Amino acid sequence: MASLTCDKEALLLDVWQNLNQLSLPEIIRFVIIHAWPLLLAAACAGLVDSIGGGGGLITVPTLLTLGVPAPLLLGTNKCISTFGSLPAVIRYARAGLLPDIHGRMWIGLFVMACLLSSLGAYLSQQSVILENLHVLVPLLLFAVMAFMLKRWFWDEPRAIRKVAQLGPEDRDSESQIHLKLGHPFALLGLGAVAFYDGLFGPGTGTFFLTLFERLGLKTITANAMTKIFNLASNIGALVWFASQGRVIWTLGACAVLFYLCGNYIGAGLVLRRGQKLVRVVVLLATTGLLLKHLSRYL
């Protein structure tokens, strides 16, 4: 029985990996027939990320319920989140909102985030984790959801007035940023969140933002730093997953297109009144996907 299970898992892994060798018409056909829920999930994830983050709460359980094998699940999701997070950094750069930091400090922190994220990605592919990923993913997602609930429905409403009145005074000077990022707690927090991003991923942007706020960085600076280091940790993990052949590029690329559409729509809409509704739907959808997945093992 164990041998049959191993053979079935190996066959499934081979089928998903072979998607990277399909022609464009074959990829489109496969996605339309078998993977269309991921496209919808990616569009929703882009919309949610545009109003404060949390898109991984949708894409990870969707990949899980589609039956993407454990070795490929996190790498494929990282492909979506990496290319999905890049436009946010570009938007901040064009708006002149990226903070002024000495080049050496930027490079050092960026590389640190990349390396620790790669370490997390490496550990995520160890057999003890892969063999229990079907249980670990729901547990981790429920824990992340609990944190997001507090952030979305408790912390953010208390700061609405402040956010609505942002001005130049809500940005930190270069000396202030250097002082706050040089604190040991800042380095420890950055490393821990980057490591978590490689190990699992969902909620990373919110964790980074919470960290920078706790360090005392002002609103605009904290948001810009979040975009930068979220991209850094995404890149570090993706490079490791790609080097090990753990990314379904064709599936990820299709999902990225829908993610960017959702993100663009969300960025162009005034969603303050609709944020709570969107987030409630996200939480309900995520819970439903996870319960559907867990029902297979009951």
C-alpha positions as CSV (number, residue, x, y, z in Angstrom):
1,M,0.0,0.0,0.0
2,A,2.8,2.4,0.9
3,S,4.5,1.6,-2.4
4,L,1.3,2.4,-4.4
5,T,1.0,5.7,-2.6
6,C,4.6,6.6,-3.3
7,D,4.1,5.7,-7.0
8,K,0.9,7.7,-7.2
9,E,2.6,10.8,-5.7
10,A,5.6,10.4,-8.0
11,L,3.3,10.2,-11.0
12,L,1.4,13.3,-9.9
13,L,4.6,15.2,-9.4
14,D,5.8,14.3,-12.8
15,V,2.5,15.4,-14.4
16,W,2.7,18.8,-12.8
17,Q,6.4,19.3,-13.6
18,N,5.8,18.5,-17.2
19,L,3.5,21.5,-17.5
20,N,6.7,23.5,-18.1
21,Q,7.3,21.6,-21.3
22,L,3.9,22.1,-22.8
23,S,3.2,24.3,-25.8
24,L,1.2,27.5,-25.4
25,P,-2.1,26.0,-26.7
26,E,-1.7,23.0,-24.5
27,I,-1.0,25.2,-21.5
28,I,-4.1,27.3,-22.2
29,R,-6.2,24.2,-22.5
30,F,-4.9,22.7,-19.3
31,V,-5.4,25.9,-17.3
32,I,-9.0,26.4,-18.7
33,I,-9.9,22.8,-17.8
34,H,-8.0,22.0,-14.7
35,A,-6.5,25.2,-13.1
36,W,-9.1,27.9,-13.7
37,P,-9.8,28.3,-9.9
38,L,-6.2,29.5,-9.5
39,L,-6.7,32.3,-12.0
40,L,-9.8,33.5,-10.1
41,A,-7.9,33.1,-6.8
42,A,-4.9,35.1,-8.2
43,A,-7.2,37.9,-9.4
44,C,-8.7,38.1,-5.9
45,A,-5.3,37.9,-4.3
46,G,-4.2,40.9,-6.4
47,L,-7.2,42.8,-5.3
48,V,-6.7,42.0,-1.6
49,D,-3.0,42.9,-1.8
50,S,-3.8,46.3,-3.3
51,I,-5.8,47.2,-0.2
52,G,-3.4,46.0,2.5
53,G,-2.0,42.5,1.8
54,G,-3.2,39.0,2.5
55,G,-3.3,37.6,-1.0
56,G,-1.4,34.5,0.0
57,L,-4.3,33.5,2.1
58,I,-6.1,32.7,-1.1
59,T,-3.5,31.4,-3.5
60,V,-1.8,28.9,-1.1
61,P,-5.1,27.0,-0.2
62,T,-6.2,27.1,-3.8
63,L,-3.0,25.4,-5.0
64,L,-3.5,22.9,-2.2
65,T,-7.0,22.0,-3.2
66,L,-6.0,21.8,-6.9
67,G,-3.7,18.9,-5.9
68,V,-0.4,20.6,-6.7
69,P,2.3,18.3,-5.0
70,A,3.9,19.6,-1.9
71,P,7.4,20.0,-3.4
72,L,6.0,22.4,-6.0
73,L,3.3,24.2,-4.0
74,L,5.3,26.8,-2.2
75,G,7.7,27.4,-5.1
76,T,4.8,28.1,-7.5
77,N,3.1,30.3,-5.0
78,K,6.4,32.2,-4.6
79,C,6.5,32.8,-8.3
80,I,3.1,34.5,-8.1
81,S,3.9,36.6,-5.1
82,T,7.4,37.7,-6.4
83,F,6.2,39.1,-9.7
84,G,3.1,40.3,-8.1
85,S,5.0,42.4,-5.5
86,L,7.3,44.1,-8.1
87,P,4.8,46.6,-9.5
88,A,4.2,48.0,-6.0
89,V,7.9,48.8,-5.6
90,I,7.9,50.4,-9.1
91,R,4.8,52.6,-8.2
92,Y,6.5,53.8,-5.0
93,A,9.7,54.6,-6.9
94,R,7.9,56.6,-9.6
95,A,6.0,58.5,-6.9
96,G,9.3,59.3,-5.2
97,L,8.2,57.6,-2.0
98,L,11.1,55.3,-1.5
99,P,13.1,56.2,1.6
100,D,16.6,57.6,1.4
101,I,19.1,55.1,2.8
102,H,22.9,54.8,2.3
103,G,23.7,52.4,-0.5
104,R,25.7,50.0,1.7
105,M,22.9,49.7,4.2
106,W,20.3,49.0,1.5
107,I,22.5,46.3,0.0
108,G,23.3,44.7,3.3
109,L,19.7,44.5,4.5
110,F,18.4,43.4,1.0
111,V,21.0,40.6,0.8
112,M,20.3,39.5,4.4
113,A,16.6,39.2,3.6
114,C,17.3,37.3,0.4
115,L,19.6,34.8,2.2
116,L,17.4,34.2,5.2
117,S,14.4,33.7,2.9
118,S,16.4,31.2,0.9
119,L,17.2,29.4,4.1
120,G,13.5,29.2,4.9
121,A,12.8,27.9,1.4
122,Y,15.5,25.2,1.8
123,L,14.0,24.1,5.2
124,S,10.5,24.0,3.7
125,Q,11.5,21.3,1.3
126,Q,12.8,18.9,3.9
127,S,11.0,15.6,4.1
128,V,9.6,16.1,7.6
129,I,7.8,19.2,6.4
130,L,6.8,18.0,2.9
131,E,5.3,14.8,4.3
132,N,3.1,16.8,6.7
133,L,2.4,19.8,4.5
134,H,-1.3,18.9,4.0
135,V,-1.7,19.4,7.8
136,L,0.8,22.2,8.4
137,V,-0.6,24.5,5.7
138,P,-4.1,24.7,7.2
139,L,-2.6,25.2,10.7
140,L,-0.3,27.9,9.6
141,L,-3.0,29.6,7.6
142,F,-5.4,29.6,10.4
143,A,-2.7,31.2,12.7
144,V,-2.0,33.9,10.0
145,M,-5.7,34.5,9.6
146,A,-6.0,35.2,13.3
147,F,-3.3,37.8,13.1
148,M,-4.8,39.3,10.0
149,L,-8.2,39.6,11.7
150,K,-6.7,41.7,14.5
151,R,-4.9,43.8,12.0
152,W,-7.8,44.3,9.6
153,F,-10.7,44.8,12.0
154,W,-9.0,46.2,15.1
155,D,-5.7,48.0,14.4
156,E,-6.5,49.6,11.0
157,P,-9.9,51.2,11.9
158,R,-8.2,53.0,14.7
159,A,-5.7,54.6,12.3
160,I,-8.1,55.6,9.5
161,R,-8.1,59.3,10.4
162,K,-4.3,59.4,10.5
163,V,-3.9,57.7,7.1
164,A,-6.4,60.0,5.5
165,Q,-4.3,63.0,6.5
166,L,-0.9,61.9,5.4
167,G,1.6,64.5,4.5
168,P,5.4,65.1,4.1
169,E,5.8,65.0,7.8
170,D,4.8,61.3,7.7
171,R,8.1,60.3,6.1
172,D,11.3,59.7,8.1
173,S,14.6,61.4,7.3
174,E,17.7,59.3,6.3
175,S,19.2,59.7,9.8
176,Q,16.1,58.5,11.5
177,I,15.8,55.5,9.3
178,H,19.5,54.6,9.9
179,L,19.0,54.9,13.6
180,K,15.9,52.7,13.8
181,L,17.1,50.0,11.3
182,G,20.4,49.8,13.1
183,H,18.7,48.6,16.3
184,P,19.3,44.9,17.1
185,F,15.5,44.3,17.3
186,A,15.1,45.6,13.7
187,L,17.7,43.2,12.3
188,L,16.3,40.3,14.3
189,G,12.7,41.1,13.1
190,L,13.7,41.6,9.5
191,G,15.6,38.3,9.5
192,A,12.7,36.4,11.2
193,V,10.1,37.7,8.8
194,A,12.3,37.0,5.7
195,F,12.9,33.5,7.0
196,Y,9.2,33.0,7.5
197,D,8.5,34.2,3.9
198,G,10.8,31.5,2.5
199,L,9.4,28.9,4.8
200,F,5.8,29.6,4.2
201,G,4.8,33.1,3.0
202,P,1.2,34.2,3.5
203,G,0.9,37.4,5.5
204,T,4.6,38.4,5.1
205,G,3.7,41.9,3.9
206,T,1.6,42.5,7.0
207,F,4.3,41.1,9.3
208,F,6.9,43.5,7.7
209,L,4.5,46.5,8.1
210,T,3.8,45.7,11.7
211,L,7.5,45.4,12.4
212,F,8.3,48.7,10.9
213,E,5.5,50.4,12.7
214,R,6.7,48.9,16.0
215,L,10.2,50.3,15.2
216,G,8.6,53.8,15.1
217,L,8.9,54.4,11.4
218,K,6.3,56.8,10.0
219,T,3.4,55.6,7.8
220,I,4.8,56.4,4.4
221,T,8.2,55.1,5.2
222,A,6.9,51.9,6.9
223,N,4.8,51.1,3.8
224,A,7.6,51.7,1.4
225,M,10.0,49.6,3.4
226,T,7.5,46.8,3.5
227,K,7.3,46.8,-0.3
228,I,11.0,46.7,-0.7
229,F,11.8,43.9,1.8
230,N,8.8,41.9,0.8
231,L,10.3,41.9,-2.7
232,A,13.7,41.0,-1.3
233,S,12.4,38.0,0.6
234,N,10.3,36.9,-2.4
235,I,13.4,37.0,-4.7
236,G,15.5,35.0,-2.3
237,A,13.0,32.2,-1.9
238,L,12.1,32.1,-5.6
239,V,15.8,31.9,-6.6
240,W,16.2,28.8,-4.3
241,F,13.0,27.2,-5.5
242,A,13.9,27.8,-9.1
243,S,17.4,26.3,-8.7
244,Q,15.8,23.1,-7.4
245,G,13.2,22.9,-10.1
246,R,10.4,23.4,-7.6
247,V,8.4,26.0,-9.6
248,I,5.7,25.4,-12.2
249,W,6.5,28.4,-14.3
250,T,3.7,28.1,-16.8
251,L,1.1,27.9,-14.0
252,G,2.7,30.7,-12.1
253,A,2.9,33.0,-15.1
254,C,-0.8,32.5,-15.9
255,A,-1.7,33.3,-12.4
256,V,0.6,36.4,-12.3
257,L,-1.3,37.9,-15.2
258,F,-4.6,37.6,-13.3
259,Y,-3.0,38.8,-10.1
260,L,-1.7,42.0,-11.8
261,C,-5.2,42.6,-13.3
262,G,-6.8,42.3,-9.8
263,N,-4.1,44.5,-8.3
264,Y,-4.5,47.2,-11.0
265,I,-8.3,47.2,-10.5
266,G,-7.9,47.4,-6.7
267,A,-5.3,50.2,-6.9
268,G,-7.6,52.3,-9.2
269,L,-10.7,52.0,-7.0
270,V,-11.7,53.8,-3.8
271,L,-12.1,50.7,-1.6
272,R,-12.2,52.1,1.9
273,R,-15.9,51.4,2.3
274,G,-15.5,48.0,0.7
275,Q,-12.4,46.8,2.4
276,K,-14.2,45.0,5.2
277,L,-16.5,43.2,2.8
278,V,-13.6,42.1,0.6
279,R,-11.7,40.9,3.6
280,V,-14.6,39.0,5.1
281,V,-15.1,37.2,1.7
282,V,-11.4,36.4,1.7
283,L,-11.5,34.9,5.1
284,L,-14.6,32.9,4.3
285,A,-13.2,31.6,1.0
286,T,-9.9,30.6,2.7
287,T,-11.7,28.8,5.5
288,G,-13.9,27.0,3.0
289,L,-10.9,25.9,0.9
290,L,-9.1,24.6,3.9
291,L,-12.0,22.7,5.3
292,K,-12.6,21.2,1.9
293,H,-8.9,20.1,1.8
294,L,-9.0,18.7,5.4
295,S,-12.2,16.8,4.7
296,R,-10.2,14.4,2.5
297,Y,-8.3,13.2,5.6
298,L,-11.3,12.7,7.9
